Amino acid sequence: MNFQIDPRETALLVIDVQNAFCHPQGTLGLSGVDTRPLAAIIPHIRRLVEVCKACGIPDIWTIQHHFAEDHTRALHRITPHTQKRARIACQPGTWDAEIVAELQPLIDQRSHLIEKHKFSAFYGTRLEVLLRILGRRLLLITGTTTNACIDTTVREAYMRDYDIVVVRECVGGIDPAWHDMALAVWERYIGAVVSLDELLPALGQVATQVEPKG
């Protein structure tokens, strides 16, 4: 990597790693989507969250919520994406909307949860205010899905002048061509796309410099 990571300026963003998208019995799976590429990122995200916590880097999790009744859907003359699935995904209080079981134990009192209703983690949420409060301007990006929620969030973050680092093994999409194209565009125009093998040694060096609490 040709840049350094200062944990005091960095936040980890985990986008929509929910049953609806990652589990074969979730809404995408029931809609005929192969969820295996999305499930494959889960162990990598777990590893990265653990290292970030050791470095004192805050973990911010977005949770997508859609409602069974949504008046904004009726405004569309072109069918919105939420109605192109087997059901309305990620309805509040359902298993579909929950963070996948493998990652739930990582969410603790230090974690931050952001509810969102659109692709972007910034649109209509408290994320930007939270990042200012935490003093963070470099974002490590992980989660689902590459071509939709991550792409929209990455672009909005760049418009707000954040530095963007997308962790290659920690983002997943439903179409390999869309996924690869998104990574190529981000790396060319928006930020850095790095592998865990590149990132973790740098974070490991940071972790050894973090004084243990207590």
trRosetta pair geometry for C-beta under 8 A, 3 or more apart (Angstrom, degrees):
i j d omega theta_ij theta_ji phi_ij phi_ji
1 4 7.9 137 111 -76 116 32
1 192 7.0 61 -139 180 99 154
1 194 5.9 2 -90 -112 110 140
1 198 5.4 119 -43 167 96 114
1 199 7.2 77 -49 -87 140 57
1 202 6.2 -28 36 -48 139 150
3 163 7.9 -161 167 -177 160 142
3 192 6.8 -139 25 -39 130 155
4 202 7.3 -169 -141 -159 56 124
5 10 5.6 27 -172 -64 96 151
5 138 6.7 -160 -134 115 77 154
5 165 7.8 -36 -94 -17 114 166
5 199 7.9 58 -30 -152 150 82
5 202 5.5 100 20 140 116 123
5 203 6.7 -21 76 -80 148 70
5 206 6.4 -67 92 -50 101 147
6 9 4.5 46 85 22 107 107
6 10 6.4 163 80 -22 52 100
6 138 7.3 119 49 17 79 139
7 10 5.4 -68 -131 39 34 113
7 55 4.7 -151 -108 154 137 103
7 56 5.1 84 152 73 135 94
7 57 5.0 -108 -147 -66 90 86
7 206 5.2 136 -39 177 117 136
7 210 7.1 -22 55 -78 167 115
8 56 7.9 3 -76 109 56 122
8 135 7.0 -29 162 111 79 120
9 135 6.9 -81 -109 135 55 83
9 136 5.9 126 179 -135 41 50
9 137 5.3 -38 -175 40 101 85
9 138 5.3 65 121 11 97 102
10 57 5.0 -36 100 -127 104 114
10 136 6.2 -14 124 -144 5 101
10 138 4.6 -36 -101 78 74 105
10 139 7.6 163 -154 -86 63 22
10 140 6.5 41 -177 -19 108 102
11 57 6.5 168 -115 -179 28 86
11 58 5.2 -24 -126 69 87 93
11 59 7.8 157 -172 -96 73 20
11 60 5.7 21 169 -3 119 120
11 131 6.3 -111 4 -118 156 91
11 134 6.4 78 -77 106 125 147
11 136 4.0 53 -26 175 109 161
11 138 7.5 155 22 82 63 55
11 139 5.7 -20 69 -112 88 68
11 140 7.1 -152 98 26 41 80
12 48 6.9 165 -141 138 138 105
12 49 6.6 166 128 -107 156 64
12 52 4.6 -1 -32 -150 145 170
12 57 5.5 84 -21 132 101 115
12 58 6.9 -161 30 96 79 45
12 59 4.8 -25 74 -109 114 66
12 60 6.7 165 85 23 55 72
12 139 7.9 129 -112 -163 19 59
12 140 4.6 -26 -110 67 67 114
12 142 7.0 2 -175 12 92 115
13 60 5.2 -23 -107 72 63 104
13 62 7.2 23 -174 -17 91 104
13 121 6.7 134 -169 102 130 175
13 139 5.3 7 -6 -169 123 108
13 140 6.7 169 21 78 71 55
13 141 5.4 -14 66 -110 109 57
13 142 6.8 167 88 32 58 68
13 143 7.3 -72 126 -7 76 128
13 153 7.3 -166 143 153 147 142
14 17 5.8 -46 167 -2 102 121
14 45 6.2 96 -127 -165 113 126
14 49 6.9 5 -64 -82 139 116
14 59 6.3 15 -7 -174 118 97
14 60 7.0 171 23 85 73 47
14 61 4.7 -21 71 -107 107 72
14 62 7.2 -169 90 19 55 69
14 103 7.6 -179 175 180 151 148
14 142 5.2 -18 -110 78 63 106
14 143 5.2 131 -174 -67 47 110
15 62 5.0 5 -128 43 59 121
15 121 6.1 -102 -112 -60 105 128
15 141 7.2 5 -12 -165 120 81
15 142 6.8 176 17 92 80 49
15 143 3.0 169 55 84 73 158
15 144 6.5 -154 101 45 89 42
15 149 5.4 176 162 125 127 118
15 150 5.6 159 68 -83 155 78
15 153 6.2 -150 -101 11 146 162
16 21 6.1 61 143 6 103 152
16 62 5.7 -30 -44 93 69 99
16 63 7.1 128 -101 -123 58 26
16 64 4.8 28 -114 -17 113 113
16 143 5.5 100 47 174 68 123
16 144 5.2 -100 94 69 99 83
16 145 7.5 -59 89 -19 132 62
16 149 5.3 42 9 94 146 168
17 21 7.5 -107 -138 69 30 119
17 22 6.2 27 -168 -33 65 145
17 41 7.7 -123 -116 94 114 110
17 42 6.8 131 -168 -105 125 81
17 45 6.3 -161 -92 102 159 173
17 61 7.6 -77 31 -146 98 102
17 99 5.9 40 87 -146 85 81
17 100 5.6 -74 145 8 90 106
17 103 5.8 34 110 28 136 162
17 142 7.8 -5 -53 126 124 98
17 143 5.3 -114 -50 -128 87 82
17 144 6.2 119 -92 7 55 102
18 21 5.6 77 65 19 77 97
18 22 6.7 155 77 11 31 101
18 26 7.3 135 121 -137 77 146
18 63 6.8 102 -73 -139 126 71
18 64 6.4 -119 6 39 149 95
18 90 6.0 50 122 -103 159 108
18 96 7.2 49 151 153 112 51
18 97 5.9 -39 -163 -165 138 31
18 98 6.3 142 -148 80 85 31
18 99 5.9 -68 -97 -95 64 36
18 100 6.7 177 -139 -39 16 72
18 144 7.9 -120 28 55 71 125
19 22 6.4 -80 -120 55 25 85
19 23 4.3 -15 -156 12 74 131
19 25 7.5 -28 175 80 108 81
19 26 4.4 178 144 -88 68 116
19 95 5.8 -32 59 145 164 76
19 96 5.4 -127 86 -138 108 31
19 97 7.4 -12 42 25 97 14
19 98 5.5 33 -6 61 115 81
19 100 6.0 137 -71 -91 63 67
20 23 7.6 33 -17 38 11 93
20 26 4.3 169 -131 -177 18 118
20 27 4.4 1 -154 21 89 104
20 28 6.4 93 153 -9 64 88
20 64 7.4 -96 54 75 143 118
20 89 4.3 98 -164 -167 139 107
20 90 4.7 -69 -24 -57 160 82
20 96 4.5 61 -74 176 90 87
20 97 6.5 24 -29 -82 119 40
21 26 6.2 -66 1 120 21 152
21 27 7.7 -12 -62 55 48 89
21 28 5.3 57 -124 -3 45 137
21 35 6.9 155 157 -133 43 109
21 38 5.4 -129 145 -179 87 156
21 89 7.8 64 -55 -170 75 143
21 144 4.7 160 140 112 148 153
21 145 6.4 -148 -156 -54 133 100
22 26 6.6 68 50 5 45 153
22 35 5.9 129 -164 179 23 117
22 38 4.6 -135 -107 128 65 108
22 39 4.9 121 -175 -82 85 65
22 42 6.5 98 -168 -62 144 116
22 100 5.1 -49 79 -68 142 134
22 144 6.6 -161 -62 -25 92 155
22 172 7.9 90 -103 69 90 148
23 26 4.1 108 62 -24 87 105
23 29 6.3 -83 108 -9 53 142
23 35 6.5 -18 75 137 12 161
23 39 7.2 96 -85 -86 38 112
23 100 6.6 163 -50 -112 101 100
24 29 4.0 147 -164 -143 39 150
24 35 5.3 -161 -83 43 55 127
24 39 7.9 -25 -39 -43 78 141
25 29 5.8 -31 -32 81 12 141
25 30 6.8 41 -162 -52 40 99
26 29 5.1 93 53 14 66 106
26 30 7.0 -136 100 -2 30 94
26 35 6.8 109 47 -99 110 158
26 89 7.6 47 167 -138 93 103
26 96 5.6 125 -141 -136 80 78
27 30 5.9 -60 -143 43 29 107
27 31 6.1 26 157 -19 64 113
27 85 5.4 37 165 163 107 140
27 86 6.3 -165 -158 52 69 95
27 87 5.8 -116 -124 62 103 87
27 88 7.8 -72 -122 112 146 20
27 89 3.7 -137 48 -101 167 93
27 90 7.2 -84 3 -23 141 66
27 96 5.7 62 -31 -154 99 129
28 31 5.5 -64 -149 40 31 111
28 33 4.0 -52 170 55 91 136
28 35 5.6 121 96 -82 115 105
28 38 7.5 63 81 11 154 159
28 85 7.1 -65 -92 -132 46 125
28 89 7.3 31 -41 -103 72 138
28 174 6.9 -131 -166 -98 135 132
29 33 6.2 -85 -81 65 31 79
29 35 4.7 -45 -74 -17 96 131
30 85 7.8 74 83 174 90 93
30 86 4.3 -95 120 42 102 159
30 87 7.1 6 94 11 138 101
31 84 7.8 75 -161 123 138 65
31 85 4.3 -65 -87 -148 146 76
31 86 4.4 -144 -79 -16 73 93
32 86 7.9 135 -8 -48 78 110
33 174 5.2 -44 -159 -145 122 127
34 37 6.8 64 114 3 97 93
34 174 7.2 138 58 -155 71 76
35 38 5.0 -58 -167 45 70 115
35 39 5.7 70 135 -24 89 102
35 174 8.0 -30 -97 -111 49 90
36 39 5.6 -54 -139 40 35 109
36 40 6.2 47 158 -35 65 102
37 40 5.6 -45 -148 21 31 120
37 41 7.7 34 157 -24 57 95
37 172 5.0 162 135 -160 82 108
37 173 6.7 -32 120 65 135 45
37 174 7.1 166 61 -107 124 32
37 176 7.6 -161 -94 -74 159 77
37 179 7.5 -104 161 -61 147 159
38 41 6.5 -52 -167 19 36 107
38 144 5.2 36 -141 -103 110 137
38 145 6.9 -50 -100 -102 117 91
38 172 4.2 155 -108 117 50 142
38 173 7.7 157 -76 2 85 4
38 174 7.1 -5 -45 -78 114 71
39 42 5.8 -29 -171 -9 51 119
39 100 7.9 147 -123 -123 75 158
39 172 7.9 137 14 -145 28 174
40 43 7.9 -52 -179 26 42 93
40 44 7.9 27 139 0 65 114
40 172 6.6 140 57 -100 87 133
41 44 5.4 -68 -163 47 56 113
41 45 5.7 57 143 -27 86 105
41 142 7.3 170 164 -171 126 96
41 143 7.8 159 117 -115 146 13
41 144 7.4 167 49 -61 143 90
41 169 6.5 161 -126 153 79 59
41 170 5.4 108 -169 -146 109 33
41 171 6.5 171 -122 19 153 5
41 172 4.4 -135 -16 -36 132 115
42 45 5.8 -56 -147 35 30 109
42 46 6.4 33 155 -23 65 104
42 100 6.0 -72 -119 89 131 154
42 102 5.1 69 165 77 130 143
42 103 6.5 -123 -156 -43 93 108
43 46 5.4 -50 -148 33 35 116
43 47 6.5 38 155 -20 65 102
43 102 7.4 -65 -74 161 60 146
44 47 5.8 -52 -152 34 33 112
44 48 6.4 28 152 -15 65 107
44 142 8.0 -163 110 -141 96 127
44 167 7.6 -177 147 134 117 119
44 169 4.2 -140 -146 127 163 109
44 170 4.9 -139 116 -81 113 74
44 196 6.0 -127 -156 -56 106 145
45 48 5.7 -59 -147 40 33 109
45 49 6.1 35 156 -22 69 105
45 103 6.5 -16 104 -99 119 131
45 142 5.1 138 -113 162 101 144
45 143 7.3 79 -106 -73 141 54
45 170 5.0 116 -79 -143 74 100
46 49 5.9 -54 -146 34 28 110
46 50 6.5 29 156 -19 62 107
46 102 6.4 -78 -66 144 135 102
46 103 6.0 -136 -84 -99 89 80
46 106 6.5 -162 -134 -48 73 143
47 50 5.9 -58 -154 34 29 112
47 51 6.6 22 154 -14 64 108
47 196 7.1 44 95 -151 130 142
47 200 7.6 -29 142 -98 113 133
48 51 5.8 -57 -148 39 34 108
48 52 6.1 33 155 -20 68 108
48 140 7.3 -159 171 147 129 138
48 142 6.5 162 77 -65 150 153
48 167 6.3 69 -104 158 159 173
48 170 5.8 -16 1 -87 153 148
48 196 6.8 -113 -72 -117 104 106
48 199 7.6 12 -120 107 109 135
48 200 7.6 -112 -102 -84 73 94
49 52 5.7 -57 -145 38 30 111
49 53 6.3 33 156 -21 65 104
49 59 5.4 44 -141 -107 95 146
49 103 7.3 103 6 -147 159 100
49 106 4.9 47 124 -178 145 149
50 53 5.9 -54 -151 33 28 111
50 54 6.7 28 151 -17 61 106
50 106 7.0 -98 -65 -120 72 119
51 54 5.6 -56 -154 36 35 113
51 55 6.4 28 150 -15 67 108
51 200 6.1 -109 -113 -133 172 86
51 203 4.9 74 150 125 123 137
51 204 7.0 -58 -150 -71 121 66
51 207 6.5 -93 -165 -59 76 139
52 55 5.5 -61 -148 40 35 109
52 57 3.9 -80 -168 71 90 116
52 58 7.9 -55 152 60 114 12
52 59 6.0 116 100 -68 132 95
52 140 7.1 -148 -94 55 136 152
52 203 6.9 -59 -80 -154 57 140
53 56 7.8 49 -176 -66 30 21
53 57 7.3 -85 -63 57 25 71
53 59 6.6 -30 -68 -22 87 120
53 106 7.6 -147 -37 -163 142 95
53 110 7.0 114 -133 87 99 143
54 207 4.4 20 123 -135 109 122
54 210 6.9 158 152 53 62 145
55 203 5.5 -86 -54 -167 147 89
55 206 4.7 36 -134 111 117 115
55 207 4.7 -78 -78 -80 76 74
55 210 5.8 177 -143 -37 38 143
56 210 5.2 175 -15 -130 114 136
57 140 7.4 36 163 13 146 132
57 203 7.8 -62 -6 -137 142 113
58 110 6.8 -139 -126 159 77 92
58 111 7.7 141 -171 -122 78 37
58 112 6.3 32 167 -2 119 115
58 134 5.8 -82 19 -150 153 148
58 136 7.1 -106 43 -58 115 147
59 106 7.2 -54 109 145 170 109
59 107 7.8 -127 103 -105 127 61
59 110 7.4 73 33 111 90 92
59 111 5.1 -35 81 -119 99 85
59 112 7.2 175 94 28 50 75
60 111 7.5 158 -94 -170 30 69
60 112 4.5 -21 -112 72 76 109
60 113 7.9 177 -161 -79 57 19
60 114 6.2 30 176 -13 99 118
60 127 7.1 103 167 -131 144 94
60 130 7.0 132 -118 118 135 141
61 99 6.6 -13 -179 -91 143 136
61 107 6.4 -40 -5 -103 155 115
61 111 6.2 13 -2 177 112 118
61 112 7.0 167 23 85 68 53
61 113 5.3 -22 70 -109 98 64
61 114 6.9 177 88 24 44 77
62 113 8.0 132 -106 -165 22 54
62 114 4.7 -36 -104 76 69 103
62 115 7.8 132 -160 -107 65 12
62 116 5.3 -4 -167 4 112 123
62 121 4.7 -103 -80 -117 150 107
62 125 7.7 -33 -124 -127 106 168
62 127 7.7 -15 -86 -79 108 130
62 143 7.3 37 45 -138 103 170
62 149 7.7 -169 97 172 143 131
62 153 7.9 -140 -15 -93 162 149
63 90 7.7 171 169 -165 73 122
63 97 6.7 64 180 172 104 93
63 99 7.0 -77 -99 -55 103 89
63 113 6.2 8 -7 -171 119 99
63 114 7.0 164 18 80 73 48
63 115 5.4 -34 69 -105 97 60
63 116 7.1 150 70 23 44 73
64 89 7.4 11 114 116 123 109
64 90 4.7 -1 103 165 91 172
64 97 7.3 -136 82 -138 66 84
64 116 5.9 -38 -102 76 56 88
64 117 7.4 117 -156 -109 64 24
64 149 7.0 -90 -71 -99 130 149
65 90 5.6 -135 -111 138 32 104
65 91 7.3 63 -159 -143 74 23
65 92 5.0 27 -145 -64 123 88
65 97 6.2 38 -103 -139 73 134
65 115 5.7 -5 3 -164 126 101
65 116 7.3 150 23 72 78 37
65 117 5.9 -44 72 -93 79 73
66 70 6.8 -56 -171 -49 80 146
66 82 5.6 166 -140 -135 151 136
66 88 5.2 -141 116 174 126 99
66 89 5.7 75 26 71 134 63
66 90 5.2 92 15 73 88 90
66 91 6.1 -58 79 -80 73 59
66 117 7.0 118 -91 -149 52 75
67 70 4.8 136 67 -66 97 92
67 88 7.4 -39 98 158 22 146
67 91 6.7 90 -121 -130 30 84
67 92 7.3 -5 -93 3 73 102
68 88 5.7 166 -106 54 51 152
68 91 5.9 31 -47 -120 83 135
70 73 4.7 80 90 -10 101 107
70 74 7.9 176 101 -8 62 80
70 82 7.6 12 48 95 152 160
70 88 7.9 159 -3 -139 122 141
71 74 5.7 -48 -164 28 50 114
71 75 7.4 59 143 -29 67 96
72 75 5.5 -43 -162 17 48 119
72 76 7.7 52 148 -27 65 94
73 76 6.1 -48 -168 16 44 113
73 80 5.6 -113 -131 28 80 138
73 82 6.6 -90 -103 68 122 125
73 83 6.6 114 -160 -40 127 122
76 79 6.7 107 123 -117 128 14
76 80 4.8 170 -14 -42 172 97
79 83 5.3 -113 -171 81 96 117
79 84 6.2 111 132 -62 119 93
80 83 5.6 83 65 14 74 99
80 84 7.7 -136 107 -13 41 94
81 84 5.5 -59 -153 27 43 117
81 85 7.6 43 156 -26 66 101
81 148 7.7 161 166 -128 174 139
82 85 6.8 -56 -168 19 36 112
82 88 5.9 28 172 -129 106 77
82 89 6.8 -126 -137 24 82 90
83 88 7.8 -10 -84 -86 58 79
85 88 7.5 127 71 -90 114 23
85 89 6.0 6 89 -39 164 103
88 91 5.9 71 106 -60 103 106
89 96 6.2 -145 -160 158 61 128
89 97 7.9 131 155 -80 67 73
90 94 7.5 179 -157 62 22 113
90 96 5.7 -129 -79 124 36 99
90 97 4.2 96 -155 -101 63 83
91 94 4.8 59 71 -1 86 132
91 96 6.5 50 29 66 73 124
91 97 6.1 -120 63 -42 33 124
92 97 6.1 -30 -103 27 28 177
93 97 7.1 48 34 42 26 137
94 97 5.0 96 62 5 81 99
94 98 7.6 -127 104 -20 50 85
95 98 5.6 -45 -158 9 42 120
98 101 7.9 35 125 -62 123 64
98 104 7.5 -9 168 -82 105 123
99 103 5.5 -97 159 84 111 107
99 104 5.3 144 91 -81 110 76
99 107 6.7 112 56 -29 164 141
100 103 5.3 67 70 19 86 101
100 104 7.3 -140 94 -31 39 86
101 104 5.6 -39 -145 5 36 120
103 106 5.4 -50 -171 27 65 118
103 107 7.3 65 140 -27 79 95
104 107 6.0 -53 -161 21 45 111
106 111 7.4 105 128 -73 72 140
107 111 4.6 -92 -148 48 66 167
107 113 7.3 44 -154 -68 128 107
108 111 5.6 114 48 -7 49 102
112 130 6.1 133 180 -172 154 146
114 121 6.3 66 107 -165 144 95
114 125 5.2 57 -177 -177 111 136
114 126 6.6 -148 -126 56 97 80
114 127 5.3 34 -131 -73 155 93
114 130 7.3 -121 -82 11 116 155
115 125 7.0 -177 77 -119 51 105
116 120 7.2 -142 -165 92 140 48
116 121 5.7 -102 -61 -122 156 47
116 123 7.1 85 -154 65 109 79
116 124 7.2 123 -140 78 73 92
116 125 5.1 -42 -92 -64 89 132
117 124 6.5 -36 39 86 104 139
118 123 4.7 -39 63 84 132 137
118 124 6.7 96 11 29 115 120
118 152 7.8 -107 135 131 93 157
119 123 7.5 53 62 21 63 135
119 148 5.3 -124 -129 164 116 79
119 149 4.7 -151 -161 -100 68 56
119 151 7.7 -32 169 66 130 79
119 152 3.9 80 123 26 120 157
119 153 7.3 -137 141 -36 78 77
120 123 3.9 89 72 -6 119 104
120 149 7.4 -170 -68 -149 21 63
120 152 4.4 -106 -72 134 76 113
120 153 5.3 147 -142 -81 58 62
120 156 5.1 60 -143 -8 127 153
121 125 6.3 -62 171 42 51 154
121 127 5.3 77 142 -56 91 165
121 149 7.3 78 -43 178 84 95
121 153 4.3 38 12 -117 100 124
121 156 7.7 -173 52 67 69 132
122 125 6.3 -135 -157 47 17 102
122 127 5.4 -102 -101 64 55 127
122 128 5.8 57 -141 -44 98 103
122 153 6.6 141 -8 -132 89 71
122 156 4.5 -148 31 131 139 141
122 157 7.1 177 -44 -65 132 64
122 160 7.3 -180 -121 -23 156 143
123 152 7.9 -34 -13 149 123 124
123 156 7.2 -119 -44 -103 83 166
125 128 7.8 122 87 2 79 77
126 129 5.0 -58 -169 49 74 113
126 130 5.4 81 130 -31 89 102
127 130 5.6 -59 -147 37 29 112
127 131 6.3 28 158 -19 67 105
128 131 5.8 -52 -148 34 31 110
128 132 6.6 30 153 -17 63 104
128 160 6.6 -130 -120 -141 117 161
129 132 5.7 -56 -153 36 33 111
129 133 6.3 35 150 -21 67 106
130 133 5.6 -54 -148 35 33 113
130 134 6.2 21 157 -9 67 110
131 134 5.8 -60 -142 46 30 104
131 136 4.8 -94 -156 65 80 96
131 137 7.4 111 165 -79 113 44
131 139 7.9 -38 -121 -77 137 108
131 162 7.6 -41 171 -96 157 130
132 135 7.4 32 -178 -74 32 37
136 139 7.3 89 145 -77 112 71
137 161 7.8 -26 -160 118 107 81
137 162 5.7 -158 -170 -129 59 70
137 163 6.2 64 134 14 80 91
138 162 7.0 155 -102 -178 24 85
138 163 4.3 -22 -110 72 77 112
138 164 8.0 -160 -155 -63 60 18
138 165 6.6 28 176 -3 97 111
139 157 5.8 -76 30 -161 152 151
139 162 5.3 30 -6 157 113 135
139 163 7.1 166 20 83 67 56
139 164 5.8 -16 63 -113 98 58
139 165 6.9 -178 89 32 49 72
140 165 5.2 -28 -105 78 61 106
140 167 6.1 31 -175 -32 94 114
140 199 7.7 105 -131 -157 124 145
141 150 6.4 113 167 -153 121 102
141 153 7.2 159 -134 104 123 118
141 154 6.1 24 -118 -87 169 98
141 157 7.9 -152 -76 20 126 162
141 164 6.3 6 -18 -164 128 89
141 165 6.7 171 12 84 82 48
141 166 4.7 -33 65 -104 114 66
141 167 6.8 -178 72 9 55 76
141 170 7.9 158 109 97 50 111
141 171 6.8 20 123 -72 92 124
142 167 5.4 -15 -81 49 92 116
142 170 3.7 -51 -126 143 107 119
142 171 6.0 -140 -143 -66 45 71
143 149 7.2 -68 118 100 119 119
143 150 6.0 169 79 -79 91 107
143 170 7.4 12 -21 148 39 85
143 171 6.4 1 55 -114 41 70
143 172 7.9 -97 140 29 27 80
144 149 6.7 52 113 50 51 122
144 150 7.0 -109 169 -31 11 111
144 171 7.4 153 -82 -158 42 59
144 172 5.2 -25 -97 66 90 92
144 173 7.5 160 -142 -84 74 40
145 148 4.9 39 67 34 100 102
145 149 5.9 90 32 26 61 92
145 150 6.5 -127 93 5 25 102
145 172 6.5 -61 -129 99 66 68
145 173 5.1 96 179 -119 89 58
145 174 5.8 -8 -155 -17 143 91
146 150 5.3 -39 -122 55 32 133
146 151 6.5 61 154 -43 49 96
146 171 5.2 96 -89 151 91 109
146 172 6.4 -127 -31 111 99 18
146 173 3.3 -60 31 -60 113 112
146 178 6.6 144 91 121 110 91
146 179 4.5 81 63 -120 160 73
146 182 4.8 164 158 60 102 154
146 183 7.3 -36 -160 -45 132 83
147 150 7.8 43 9 53 18 94
147 151 5.6 0 -163 -17 25 138
147 173 5.1 82 -12 -140 91 127
147 174 7.3 -83 27 34 120 83
147 175 6.8 7 -18 44 149 102
147 178 4.0 -15 -75 158 140 126
147 179 6.8 -84 -42 -71 95 50
147 182 5.6 -142 -90 -52 61 137
148 151 6.2 74 4 32 5 105
148 152 6.6 -15 165 -8 44 109
149 152 6.1 -57 -143 39 26 107
149 153 6.1 24 160 -16 63 112
150 153 5.8 -61 -145 41 29 109
150 154 6.0 31 158 -22 67 108
150 166 7.7 87 174 -126 123 118
150 171 5.7 91 -131 -146 170 121
150 182 7.4 82 94 163 110 148
151 154 5.9 -54 -143 35 26 111
151 155 6.4 22 159 -15 62 108
151 182 5.3 -97 -88 -136 112 125
152 155 6.0 -59 -150 38 28 108
152 156 6.3 22 156 -13 65 110
153 156 5.9 -60 -146 41 30 106
153 157 6.1 33 155 -22 66 107
154 157 5.7 -55 -148 34 28 113
154 158 6.5 28 154 -18 63 106
154 164 5.7 84 -151 -150 88 148
154 166 6.8 -3 -108 -71 136 118
154 186 5.9 -37 159 -114 152 121
154 190 5.9 64 155 152 107 155
154 191 7.2 -119 -164 13 107 127
155 158 5.8 -54 -150 35 32 111
155 159 6.6 35 151 -20 64 104
155 190 6.9 -85 -96 -111 55 141
156 159 5.5 -50 -148 34 36 115
156 160 6.6 26 153 -11 64 107
157 160 5.8 -67 -155 43 33 105
157 162 4.3 -58 175 51 93 129
157 164 5.7 117 103 -83 128 111
158 161 7.5 48 -176 -75 36 22
158 162 6.8 -88 -81 55 33 77
158 164 5.9 -44 -71 -22 90 135
158 190 4.7 -87 -78 -147 151 95
158 191 6.8 -133 -87 -40 110 100
163 191 6.5 121 -179 -127 56 109
164 186 7.1 -105 119 -169 135 108
164 190 5.5 -20 57 142 146 96
164 191 2.9 -116 78 -58 93 159
164 192 7.1 172 98 29 64 62
165 191 6.0 -128 -68 157 34 125
165 192 4.9 -10 -115 68 73 102
165 193 7.9 158 -163 -92 52 24
165 194 6.0 -15 -168 16 100 116
165 199 7.5 127 159 -106 132 125
166 171 6.0 -20 -174 -20 103 146
166 183 7.0 -154 106 -123 145 77
166 186 5.6 34 -2 132 146 154
166 187 7.9 -98 45 -65 121 77
166 191 6.4 121 -10 86 89 120
166 192 7.1 -171 28 95 69 51
166 193 4.8 -20 70 -109 105 73
166 194 7.4 148 76 23 52 64
167 170 4.0 22 95 32 113 121
167 171 6.8 142 73 -19 63 91
167 194 6.3 -33 -111 74 56 79
167 195 7.6 77 -163 -149 66 17
167 196 6.4 59 -172 -71 109 71
167 199 6.1 -46 -116 -7 104 163
168 171 6.9 -75 -153 32 22 97
168 183 6.9 55 -120 -132 88 135
168 193 5.7 78 -72 171 93 93
168 194 6.6 -135 -15 94 97 27
168 195 5.0 -33 37 -94 127 60
168 196 7.5 -114 54 -18 84 69
169 195 6.4 60 -17 -150 102 71
169 196 5.1 -44 35 -17 131 112
170 196 7.2 111 -32 -66 102 104
171 179 7.8 163 118 -150 97 99
171 183 7.8 159 79 -81 134 100
172 179 7.3 -34 -166 -117 36 132
173 176 7.5 151 83 -86 107 25
173 178 5.5 -144 159 93 145 101
173 179 3.5 -171 41 -81 132 97
173 182 6.9 143 -62 22 150 139
174 178 7.4 8 63 56 67 135
175 178 4.1 66 78 14 109 111
175 179 6.4 180 84 -15 53 86
176 179 5.5 -56 -143 37 30 116
176 180 6.1 25 162 -16 67 107
177 180 6.1 -56 -144 38 27 106
177 181 6.2 26 157 -17 63 111
178 181 5.9 -61 -147 39 28 110
178 182 6.3 30 156 -22 65 106
179 182 6.0 -58 -153 32 26 110
179 183 6.7 22 154 -15 63 106
180 183 5.8 -54 -150 36 33 111
180 184 6.3 32 153 -19 66 107
181 184 5.7 -56 -148 37 32 112
181 185 6.3 30 156 -18 67 106
182 185 5.9 -57 -147 37 30 108
182 186 6.3 28 157 -18 65 108
183 186 5.9 -56 -146 37 29 110
183 187 6.2 24 159 -17 65 110
183 193 5.3 90 -165 -129 90 160
184 187 6.0 -59 -146 38 27 107
184 188 6.2 23 157 -17 63 112
185 188 5.8 -62 -147 39 29 109
185 189 6.0 -25 174 24 67 114
185 190 7.2 43 130 -3 73 113
186 189 7.0 -87 -135 55 18 76
186 190 4.5 -58 -148 50 61 121
186 191 5.9 -27 172 45 93 83
186 193 5.8 102 94 -58 112 111
187 190 7.7 -14 -32 47 14 79
187 191 7.5 -57 -102 79 37 51
187 192 6.9 39 -124 -145 73 29
187 193 4.3 -62 -76 8 106 115
194 198 4.5 -113 -173 80 105 131
194 199 5.1 116 119 -54 127 101
195 198 4.9 99 57 6 77 98
195 199 6.9 -158 94 -2 39 92
196 199 5.6 -64 -136 46 33 104
196 200 5.4 30 173 -25 75 112
197 200 6.8 -36 -116 29 19 105
197 201 7.7 20 173 -12 47 104
198 201 7.4 -77 -176 31 24 101
198 202 7.4 8 149 -6 61 115
199 202 5.9 -70 -162 40 38 109
199 203 6.1 27 153 -14 76 111
200 203 5.5 -57 -142 43 37 109
200 204 5.9 45 156 -28 69 103
201 204 5.4 -50 -144 32 31 117
201 205 6.7 35 156 -20 62 99
202 205 5.9 -51 -156 30 32 110
202 206 6.8 31 147 -16 62 104
203 206 5.3 -53 -152 37 40 114
203 207 6.2 46 149 -27 70 102
204 207 5.5 -47 -145 30 34 115
204 208 6.7 34 157 -19 63 101
205 208 6.1 -54 -154 31 31 110
205 209 7.0 23 150 -14 61 109
206 209 5.8 -69 -160 38 36 108
206 210 6.8 43 147 -34 70 101
207 210 5.7 -47 -153 17 38 115
